[in-house]
Amino acid sequence: MTYKEIITSVIKAEKECESIDNIQKRLNSIFDAFLNSLIKSSFSSISEELKDICDTIVNVVKLSEDGRANVAQEELFKLYFSDENINRLRIVDVKKGISLYKMREAETYTQYTKETTNEMYHVPFELRYKICGARYSVVGLPVFYLSESVYGCWEEIKRKDLDYSNAALFKPTKTLKFVDMTLPKENYSITEKRVKELPLILASRLKVRHVESINPPEYIIPQLIMNCIIQTRGHVYEGSNTLVGVKYESIHNNKRDLLFSNRQRKNVFINYAIPPFESKDRGICPVIEDLFKFNANTSLAEMRYRNPNLVSSKDNPSIYDQSVFGLLEERLKMLSNEMLQYTNWRRALSIGGKDTSR
């Protein structure tokens, strides 16, 4: 049995209950569809365990809505993040040196750089009072967001003016561990381990019913997940087994007017959310700065000002490669290589550890 039957059943249930305001009722409807789709499978032996997981998640939401957020977090922590249950999660490695992107909107021609403003990382700590709640962001907590594509970034910032918005390239400086909150591929065979993570994933990707809401109840579970990740690692980076953040798929991939999908660009909607490891009065989290190297920064306006006739330099460019999003990614990688060559040149000129260049 593959995940297709489960996902199809769940998506149908999600659409049928979208108009319901009560989040607990919505989750119960989705979980009923999830459990019913497994009745004829070979997982009847863990059906009670799966039901308990679903019921506990609903209770976590109830506790949070009752004003008992601390108790809710402890319940969710025990359910998925405790030593005895962390195997219910899928922990994935994000390899050192892969290309990840971030976008920041601007209304005029502005080139943000990590060196001058730090604003291509997360919101500086001195501006944390401006941070509202988001799916994986708690109010006042400056979370660092990255995407595997520039187009995914653009959708995440709600399609702001692309000409002036800055795109930056970041690369992990070492292999890092993330909690994988993406749905399994539909053609994958169901496994006992991964089926236990599905209730948490389903509860984290609810579509927001009232988009004008300051902090929608649909964000309760994903925000608690971020708190649980912080709880697992404390406030000090402890090494290679530390959970760095969450890997998730944007819900924008369900829009009808998308320019691109996974067919044109692999993992176009895969994102990463990294909460800070420690708080400061100003600036950015030094651990995040250490784990994610700022490689380059550009904007579509800068590229057009330099060269009005933008074309891909690849031999057989795809449709995505020829788009402004693909061209931005290509430009960022080129700038990154230039910076690497410049750094190596300066290192070659240093004598006895002292840089002699001027």
DALINJO-V604005 format. One record per residue. N is the residue number from 0. PHI is phi in whole degrees, 0 to 359 (NA if undefined). D_FIRST is the distance of its C-alpha to the first C-alpha in Angstrom with 1 decimal. Layout:
n=N phi=PHI d_first=D_FIRST
n=N phi=PHI d_first=D_FIRST
//
This chain:
n=0 phi=NA d_first=0.0
n=1 phi=259 d_first=3.8
n=2 phi=283 d_first=6.9
n=3 phi=303 d_first=8.4
n=4 phi=298 d_first=8.1
n=5 phi=295 d_first=9.4
n=6 phi=296 d_first=12.0
n=7 phi=299 d_first=13.1
n=8 phi=295 d_first=13.8
n=9 phi=291 d_first=15.5
n=10 phi=299 d_first=17.6
n=11 phi=298 d_first=18.7
n=12 phi=294 d_first=19.8
n=13 phi=300 d_first=21.6
n=14 phi=293 d_first=23.6
n=15 phi=292 d_first=24.5
n=16 phi=249 d_first=26.0
n=17 phi=300 d_first=27.6
n=18 phi=276 d_first=31.0
n=19 phi=275 d_first=31.0
n=20 phi=283 d_first=33.2
n=21 phi=289 d_first=32.2
n=22 phi=294 d_first=29.6
n=23 phi=297 d_first=28.7
n=24 phi=293 d_first=28.0
n=25 phi=297 d_first=25.8
n=26 phi=296 d_first=23.8
n=27 phi=299 d_first=23.5
n=28 phi=296 d_first=22.2
n=29 phi=293 d_first=19.6
n=30 phi=292 d_first=18.5
n=31 phi=298 d_first=18.5
n=32 phi=296 d_first=16.0
n=33 phi=297 d_first=13.8
n=34 phi=291 d_first=14.2
n=35 phi=295 d_first=13.9
n=36 phi=290 d_first=10.5
n=37 phi=262 d_first=9.4
n=38 phi=303 d_first=11.7
n=39 phi=270 d_first=9.6
n=40 phi=272 d_first=7.0
n=41 phi=269 d_first=8.5
n=42 phi=251 d_first=10.3
n=43 phi=297 d_first=13.1
n=44 phi=292 d_first=15.5
n=45 phi=246 d_first=15.7
n=46 phi=299 d_first=15.6
n=47 phi=293 d_first=19.4
n=48 phi=296 d_first=19.4
n=49 phi=296 d_first=17.2
n=50 phi=295 d_first=19.5
n=51 phi=298 d_first=22.5
n=52 phi=298 d_first=21.3
n=53 phi=298 d_first=21.1
n=54 phi=297 d_first=24.4
n=55 phi=293 d_first=26.1
n=56 phi=297 d_first=25.3
n=57 phi=298 d_first=26.8
n=58 phi=292 d_first=29.7
n=59 phi=299 d_first=30.2
n=60 phi=297 d_first=30.7
n=61 phi=298 d_first=33.1
n=62 phi=299 d_first=35.1
n=63 phi=295 d_first=35.4
n=64 phi=290 d_first=36.6
n=65 phi=276 d_first=39.0
n=66 phi=86 d_first=40.6
n=67 phi=248 d_first=39.3
n=68 phi=298 d_first=37.5
n=69 phi=296 d_first=38.4
n=70 phi=293 d_first=36.8
n=71 phi=300 d_first=33.7
n=72 phi=296 d_first=33.4
n=73 phi=296 d_first=33.9
n=74 phi=296 d_first=31.2
n=75 phi=291 d_first=28.7
n=76 phi=299 d_first=30.0
n=77 phi=296 d_first=29.5
n=78 phi=290 d_first=25.9
n=79 phi=230 d_first=24.7
n=80 phi=251 d_first=27.7
n=81 phi=289 d_first=29.5
n=82 phi=303 d_first=29.6
n=83 phi=281 d_first=27.4
n=84 phi=238 d_first=24.6
n=85 phi=294 d_first=24.7
n=86 phi=290 d_first=21.8
n=87 phi=286 d_first=19.7
n=88 phi=268 d_first=20.6
n=89 phi=258 d_first=19.7
n=90 phi=259 d_first=23.0
n=91 phi=243 d_first=23.4
n=92 phi=267 d_first=26.5
n=93 phi=257 d_first=28.4
n=94 phi=290 d_first=30.5
n=95 phi=301 d_first=34.3
n=96 phi=86 d_first=35.8
n=97 phi=288 d_first=33.0
n=98 phi=274 d_first=34.3
n=99 phi=232 d_first=33.8
n=100 phi=235 d_first=35.7
n=101 phi=221 d_first=37.5
n=102 phi=233 d_first=39.5
n=103 phi=229 d_first=42.4
n=104 phi=287 d_first=44.1
n=105 phi=209 d_first=47.8
n=106 phi=265 d_first=50.2
n=107 phi=225 d_first=52.6
n=108 phi=294 d_first=52.7
n=109 phi=218 d_first=51.9
n=110 phi=251 d_first=50.7
n=111 phi=280 d_first=49.2
n=112 phi=224 d_first=49.1
n=113 phi=298 d_first=48.0
n=114 phi=291 d_first=51.5
n=115 phi=262 d_first=53.4
n=116 phi=230 d_first=51.2
n=117 phi=62 d_first=48.0
n=118 phi=277 d_first=46.4
n=119 phi=270 d_first=43.8
n=120 phi=268 d_first=42.3
n=121 phi=271 d_first=41.7
n=122 phi=302 d_first=44.2
n=123 phi=303 d_first=47.3
n=124 phi=301 d_first=47.8
n=125 phi=289 d_first=51.1
n=126 phi=250 d_first=49.3
n=127 phi=296 d_first=46.6
n=128 phi=294 d_first=48.3
n=129 phi=272 d_first=46.9
n=130 phi=279 d_first=43.2
n=131 phi=267 d_first=41.4
n=132 phi=288 d_first=38.1
n=133 phi=226 d_first=35.0
n=134 phi=306 d_first=31.3
n=135 phi=245 d_first=31.6
n=136 phi=232 d_first=35.4
n=137 phi=274 d_first=37.5
n=138 phi=307 d_first=40.9
n=139 phi=83 d_first=43.4
n=140 phi=257 d_first=40.9
n=141 phi=282 d_first=41.1
n=142 phi=274 d_first=37.6
n=143 phi=266 d_first=37.2
n=144 phi=253 d_first=34.7
n=145 phi=223 d_first=33.5
n=146 phi=223 d_first=31.2
n=147 phi=275 d_first=29.8
n=148 phi=212 d_first=31.6
n=149 phi=291 d_first=35.0
n=150 phi=297 d_first=33.5
n=151 phi=300 d_first=31.1
n=152 phi=299 d_first=34.3
n=153 phi=298 d_first=36.1
n=154 phi=294 d_first=33.4
n=155 phi=292 d_first=33.5
n=156 phi=269 d_first=37.3
n=157 phi=65 d_first=37.0
n=158 phi=56 d_first=38.3
n=159 phi=290 d_first=41.8
n=160 phi=308 d_first=44.5
n=161 phi=284 d_first=43.0
n=162 phi=302 d_first=46.4
n=163 phi=261 d_first=47.6
n=164 phi=298 d_first=44.5
n=165 phi=273 d_first=44.4
n=166 phi=246 d_first=41.4
n=167 phi=233 d_first=41.3
n=168 phi=252 d_first=39.5
n=169 phi=237 d_first=38.5
n=170 phi=225 d_first=37.2
n=171 phi=299 d_first=36.1
n=172 phi=273 d_first=38.8
n=173 phi=201 d_first=36.4
n=174 phi=290 d_first=32.7
n=175 phi=237 d_first=31.6
n=176 phi=257 d_first=28.8
n=177 phi=232 d_first=27.0
n=178 phi=281 d_first=24.6
n=179 phi=274 d_first=21.6
n=180 phi=251 d_first=21.1
n=181 phi=269 d_first=19.1
n=182 phi=293 d_first=15.7
n=183 phi=297 d_first=13.0
n=184 phi=296 d_first=12.5
n=185 phi=300 d_first=10.2
n=186 phi=272 d_first=9.0
n=187 phi=283 d_first=8.5
n=188 phi=285 d_first=5.8
n=189 phi=289 d_first=6.2
n=190 phi=241 d_first=9.3
n=191 phi=298 d_first=11.7
n=192 phi=291 d_first=14.4
n=193 phi=286 d_first=13.2
n=194 phi=293 d_first=11.7
n=195 phi=285 d_first=15.4
n=196 phi=275 d_first=16.9
n=197 phi=301 d_first=15.3
n=198 phi=304 d_first=17.9
n=199 phi=292 d_first=20.7
n=200 phi=296 d_first=19.4
n=201 phi=298 d_first=19.1
n=202 phi=287 d_first=22.6
n=203 phi=262 d_first=24.0
n=204 phi=241 d_first=23.3
n=205 phi=295 d_first=24.9
n=206 phi=287 d_first=27.1
n=207 phi=290 d_first=30.8
n=208 phi=282 d_first=32.3
n=209 phi=250 d_first=36.0
n=210 phi=294 d_first=36.4
n=211 phi=278 d_first=40.0
n=212 phi=296 d_first=39.1
n=213 phi=290 d_first=40.6
n=214 phi=217 d_first=37.8
n=215 phi=300 d_first=34.9
n=216 phi=296 d_first=33.1
n=217 phi=296 d_first=29.8
n=218 phi=268 d_first=31.0
n=219 phi=303 d_first=31.4
n=220 phi=293 d_first=28.2
n=221 phi=299 d_first=28.2
n=222 phi=292 d_first=31.9
n=223 phi=292 d_first=31.5
n=224 phi=299 d_first=29.0
n=225 phi=298 d_first=31.8
n=226 phi=297 d_first=34.2
n=227 phi=293 d_first=32.0
n=228 phi=297 d_first=31.7
n=229 phi=299 d_first=35.5
n=230 phi=296 d_first=35.8
n=231 phi=291 d_first=33.9
n=232 phi=252 d_first=36.3
n=233 phi=68 d_first=39.5
n=234 phi=243 d_first=41.8
n=235 phi=231 d_first=42.4
n=236 phi=292 d_first=40.2
n=237 phi=249 d_first=39.6
n=238 phi=130 d_first=37.9
n=239 phi=291 d_first=34.7
n=240 phi=268 d_first=32.5
n=241 phi=289 d_first=33.5
n=242 phi=282 d_first=31.0
n=243 phi=275 d_first=32.5
n=244 phi=180 d_first=30.6
n=245 phi=241 d_first=27.4
n=246 phi=258 d_first=25.3
n=247 phi=213 d_first=24.0
n=248 phi=254 d_first=23.3
n=249 phi=297 d_first=26.0
n=250 phi=285 d_first=25.3
n=251 phi=294 d_first=27.7
n=252 phi=292 d_first=24.9
n=253 phi=263 d_first=24.5
n=254 phi=291 d_first=28.1
n=255 phi=277 d_first=29.0
n=256 phi=256 d_first=32.0
n=257 phi=292 d_first=30.5
n=258 phi=279 d_first=32.3
n=259 phi=220 d_first=29.5
n=260 phi=224 d_first=25.8
n=261 phi=295 d_first=23.5
n=262 phi=287 d_first=24.0
n=263 phi=269 d_first=27.7
n=264 phi=209 d_first=27.6
n=265 phi=301 d_first=24.9
n=266 phi=55 d_first=24.2
n=267 phi=298 d_first=26.9
n=268 phi=249 d_first=26.1
n=269 phi=277 d_first=25.4
n=270 phi=235 d_first=28.1
n=271 phi=225 d_first=29.5
n=272 phi=237 d_first=31.6
n=273 phi=236 d_first=34.0
n=274 phi=285 d_first=36.3
n=275 phi=295 d_first=39.7
n=276 phi=273 d_first=40.4
n=277 phi=207 d_first=43.9
n=278 phi=258 d_first=46.2
n=279 phi=226 d_first=49.5
n=280 phi=289 d_first=52.2
n=281 phi=218 d_first=51.8
n=282 phi=78 d_first=49.7
n=283 phi=240 d_first=46.2
n=284 phi=293 d_first=44.3
n=285 phi=295 d_first=45.6
n=286 phi=290 d_first=42.4
n=287 phi=299 d_first=40.4
n=288 phi=297 d_first=43.2
n=289 phi=285 d_first=43.0
n=290 phi=277 d_first=39.2
n=291 phi=232 d_first=39.0
n=292 phi=277 d_first=41.7
n=293 phi=286 d_first=43.1
n=294 phi=256 d_first=43.4
n=295 phi=193 d_first=44.7
n=296 phi=211 d_first=45.3
n=297 phi=201 d_first=46.0
n=298 phi=214 d_first=45.9
n=299 phi=297 d_first=45.8
n=300 phi=298 d_first=49.4
n=301 phi=300 d_first=50.5
n=302 phi=297 d_first=48.8
n=303 phi=288 d_first=50.5
n=304 phi=294 d_first=53.8
n=305 phi=281 d_first=53.7
n=306 phi=211 d_first=52.4
n=307 phi=296 d_first=52.2
n=308 phi=259 d_first=50.5
n=309 phi=281 d_first=47.1
n=310 phi=217 d_first=45.0
n=311 phi=287 d_first=42.4
n=312 phi=269 d_first=43.8
n=313 phi=286 d_first=40.6
n=314 phi=294 d_first=41.0
n=315 phi=232 d_first=38.0
n=316 phi=293 d_first=37.2
n=317 phi=280 d_first=34.1
n=318 phi=301 d_first=34.4
n=319 phi=293 d_first=33.6
n=320 phi=302 d_first=36.1
n=321 phi=277 d_first=38.8
n=322 phi=283 d_first=38.2
n=323 phi=297 d_first=40.3
n=324 phi=289 d_first=37.3
n=325 phi=294 d_first=36.8
n=326 phi=293 d_first=40.6
n=327 phi=296 d_first=40.8
n=328 phi=296 d_first=38.2
n=329 phi=296 d_first=40.2
n=330 phi=297 d_first=43.5
n=331 phi=297 d_first=42.2
n=332 phi=292 d_first=41.2
n=333 phi=295 d_first=44.5
n=334 phi=298 d_first=46.4
n=335 phi=296 d_first=44.5
n=336 phi=294 d_first=45.5
n=337 phi=296 d_first=49.1
n=338 phi=294 d_first=49.2
n=339 phi=295 d_first=47.9
n=340 phi=296 d_first=50.6
n=341 phi=295 d_first=53.2
n=342 phi=296 d_first=52.2
n=343 phi=295 d_first=52.5
n=344 phi=296 d_first=55.8
n=345 phi=295 d_first=57.2
n=346 phi=295 d_first=56.0
n=347 phi=294 d_first=57.8
n=348 phi=275 d_first=61.0
n=349 phi=283 d_first=61.0
n=350 phi=236 d_first=63.4
n=351 phi=60 d_first=63.1
n=352 phi=85 d_first=60.4
n=353 phi=254 d_first=62.7
n=354 phi=283 d_first=61.8
n=355 phi=260 d_first=64.8
n=356 phi=284 d_first=63.6
n=357 phi=236 d_first=65.1
//
